[in-house]
Amino acid sequence: MQYFINKHKDEGRRANGLKDNGDPTEKQLIRLYVEYEQACARAGVVDFAELLLRALRACARQPRSCCMHYTAGASRHILVDEFQTPTRSSTPGSGCSRLRGACCSRSG
């Protein structure tokens, strides 16, 4: 179940945007994804995939705000404290990578 949820979050898809295409298994997985999102919202918690998705969406809405740090010349390097298996949202060609690339290329 968690794989299903994380896979869709990594692709930038929320439960309410998914279609089951008449597949009863897919319908059940989507229903559970909806319930999971609701339970997290009620509890005021987010999982790691949600943190990435929110950051990506925030940068997509306001890329200049997300990139000011780079364009102001404040940072030349980024220290990565921990490396985990990359997800689609964090790999080259993905949303985060494209936004980061655009920011860094503008900073010179």
C-alpha positions as CSV (number, residue, x, y, z in Angstrom):
1,M,0.0,0.0,0.0
2,Q,2.7,2.5,1.0
3,Y,4.5,1.7,-2.3
4,F,1.4,2.6,-4.3
5,I,1.0,5.9,-2.4
6,N,4.7,6.8,-2.6
7,K,4.9,5.9,-6.3
8,H,2.0,8.3,-7.1
9,K,3.4,11.1,-4.8
10,D,6.8,10.7,-6.5
11,E,5.1,11.2,-9.8
12,G,3.3,14.3,-8.4
13,R,-0.2,12.7,-8.3
14,R,-2.7,13.1,-5.5
15,A,-5.4,10.5,-4.9
16,N,-8.1,12.7,-6.1
17,G,-6.5,12.9,-9.5
18,L,-6.2,9.2,-10.1
19,K,-8.5,7.1,-12.3
20,D,-9.3,3.4,-11.7
21,N,-10.2,2.7,-15.3
22,G,-12.7,0.1,-14.1
23,D,-10.1,-2.0,-12.3
24,P,-11.5,-3.0,-8.8
25,T,-8.0,-3.4,-7.3
26,E,-7.0,0.0,-8.5
27,K,-10.3,1.4,-7.2
28,Q,-9.5,0.0,-3.7
29,L,-5.9,1.3,-3.7
30,I,-7.1,4.8,-4.7
31,R,-9.8,4.6,-1.9
32,L,-7.1,3.7,0.6
33,Y,-4.8,6.5,-0.7
34,V,-7.7,8.9,-0.1
35,E,-8.2,7.6,3.4
36,Y,-4.5,7.8,4.1
37,E,-4.3,11.4,3.1
38,Q,-7.4,12.2,5.2
39,A,-5.9,10.4,8.3
40,C,-2.6,12.3,7.8
41,A,-4.4,15.6,7.5
42,R,-6.5,14.9,10.7
43,A,-3.4,14.0,12.6
44,G,-1.4,16.9,11.2
45,V,1.4,14.8,9.9
46,V,3.2,14.3,6.6
47,D,5.3,11.5,5.3
48,F,8.6,11.9,3.5
49,A,7.1,11.6,0.0
50,E,4.6,14.3,1.0
51,L,7.4,16.6,2.0
52,L,9.0,16.2,-1.4
53,L,5.7,16.7,-3.2
54,R,4.9,19.9,-1.2
55,A,8.3,21.3,-1.9
56,L,8.1,20.6,-5.6
57,R,4.6,22.1,-5.9
58,A,5.7,25.2,-3.9
59,C,8.7,25.7,-6.2
60,A,6.5,25.1,-9.3
61,R,4.1,27.8,-8.1
62,Q,6.8,30.3,-7.2
63,P,10.1,29.3,-8.7
64,R,11.7,32.7,-8.1
65,S,11.1,32.5,-4.3
66,C,12.6,29.0,-4.2
67,C,15.5,30.1,-6.3
68,M,16.4,33.4,-4.6
69,H,18.9,31.6,-2.4
70,Y,20.8,30.6,-5.5
71,T,20.4,33.7,-7.6
72,A,21.5,35.9,-4.7
73,G,24.8,34.1,-4.7
74,A,24.4,33.0,-1.1
75,S,25.3,29.4,-1.9
76,R,27.8,27.8,-4.3
77,H,27.4,24.3,-2.9
78,I,24.7,22.2,-1.2
79,L,25.6,19.7,1.5
80,V,23.5,16.5,1.4
81,D,23.4,15.1,4.9
82,E,21.9,11.8,3.8
83,F,21.4,10.0,0.5
84,Q,18.4,7.7,0.0
85,T,17.3,5.8,-3.0
86,P,16.4,8.5,-5.5
87,T,12.7,8.9,-6.4
88,R,11.4,10.2,-9.7
89,S,10.8,13.6,-8.1
90,S,14.5,13.9,-7.2
91,T,16.2,12.4,-10.2
92,P,17.7,14.2,-13.3
93,G,15.0,15.5,-15.6
94,S,12.4,15.5,-12.8
95,G,10.6,18.5,-11.4
96,C,13.0,19.2,-8.6
97,S,16.0,18.8,-10.8
98,R,14.7,21.0,-13.5
99,L,13.8,23.8,-11.1
100,R,17.2,23.5,-9.4
101,G,18.9,23.5,-12.7
102,A,17.0,26.6,-13.8
103,C,17.9,28.4,-10.6
104,C,21.5,27.5,-10.7
105,S,22.0,28.3,-14.3
106,R,20.6,31.8,-13.7
107,S,23.0,32.5,-10.9
108,G,26.0,32.2,-13.2
